[in-house]
Amino acid sequence: MPLRDKLKSLARQLKTELEVYRLVLRHPQTPWLAKVLLGLAVGYLLLPFDLIPDFIPILGQLDDLIIVPALFY
């Protein structure tokens, strides 16, 4: 699969996921804690810096691998 097709597929998937997150945030039956955690996860992903810098061995990568999926869960 050419790189262009992969990028298009990734963009479509990202657009779909963002739409799902938007719907979850607006749904009246979504608990407020879930809304807060989802907002924190999206905000953390959009930050131009990490709370724990990646140059710190092991911990720098673990924050991206553990914190963000845990917040989305």
Buried (B, 14 or more C-beta within 10 A) or exposed (E): EEEEEEEEEEEEEEEEEEEEBEEEEEEEEEEEEEBEBBEBBBEBEEEEEBEEEEEEEEEBEEBBEEBBEEBBE
